[in-house]
Amino acid sequence: MVTKREWIEWYIWDKIRVRVRMEKDGAEIIDFTIQLEVNDAGWNPVVRYNYAHGTPHRDLIHKNRKKEKLWMHGKMLNEVFNYAKEDIIKNWRKYLKECGYDEIEEE
């Protein structure tokens, strides 16, 4: 049975959030998106892990809209999903700075 879930995890209320979308068939993830977003005159993606294009990958999306793509060939979606969550939890501040959002202040 296929189930779908979506939720938001707040890192800094009204400034930094992670949107998560997951589709599972039993215990297996069959599609997902995990996206770190910053509120900079509207919500903008900074890091996105997903399964678009039929291959799991990570996009770094810079403030100037330049994208860097890292393909994750040969990885199971459950593995990539768990890695993506841990990577964003550990590195969200670093990704904000790398992508040009170093002026966002923590409360």
N, C-alpha and C positions, 0 to 999 in steps of 0.2 A: 504494500500500500504506500502510495506516494504522499508525503506530508510536506507542507511548506511553512516556514516560519520567517518572520522579519522582526528585528528589534533595533533599538538604538542604545548604545552605551555612552554615557557622558563622561568625559575626562575633565573638562572645565565647562561648567554650565554656560550655555549660550555662546561659547567660543570654540571648543574642541569636542568633536564627537566621532563615534565610529558607528556606521550603519552596517548591519549584518543581515544578509538574506541567505537562507539555506533551503535546499530542496533535497529530501531524502527518500529513498526507497528502502524501507526497513532500516537497517543500520548503516547503509551505504549512502554517502553524499553523492548526488548526481548532478548538482549544480549549486553554485554559491557565488556571493560577492561579499567581500569585507572591505570597507572603504573608510579611511581616515579623512575627516573633513574639518575645515577651519572656516569660521564665520569671519570673513573679511569683505564687508559690503555684500553679504550673501554667502550661502554655504558653497564652498569650493572643495573639490576633491584634491587630496594631496598624495595619498597612497591607495591604490586599489589592487586587491588580489581578486581574481575571478577566473571563470572557466569559459569566457567568451572565445570565439574562434576555435573551439574544440580542443584547446590546450590550456592547462592552468598557467597563469602568469601573473607578474606584478607590474603595475604601471606606477612610476613616479611622475606626478603631474606638477610641474613648476608653476609658480605664480604667473609667469609670462606665457603659460599654456604649453610650453615645450614638454614632450613626453619621453620618458625612458622606459623601455620594455625589457623585462627579464623573463624569458620563457622557462618553464619548469617541466621540460619533457620527461616522460617516463615516471612521473609521480602520481600516486593515487590521490584522489580528491580529498579523502579523509585526512591524509597526511598533510597536504597543502593547506587545508582549512585550519588544522591545528597549528601548523607552523606560522601561518599568517596572523592568527590571533596573538600568539606569543611574540612574534616579531613586532607587531604594532604596539603591544603593551610595553615592550622593552625599549623601543626606539622611536616613539612618536615625537618626542622633542627634537631628536636628531633629524627626522624626516621634515619637520616643519622648517628648520633652519636650512637644510639642504635645498628645499624647494622655494625659498625666498620669503618665508613667513616668520622671520626671527624677531619681529616687533610684537608678536602676540605675548601678552603678559599673563602670568599665572596669578590667580587670586590667593 
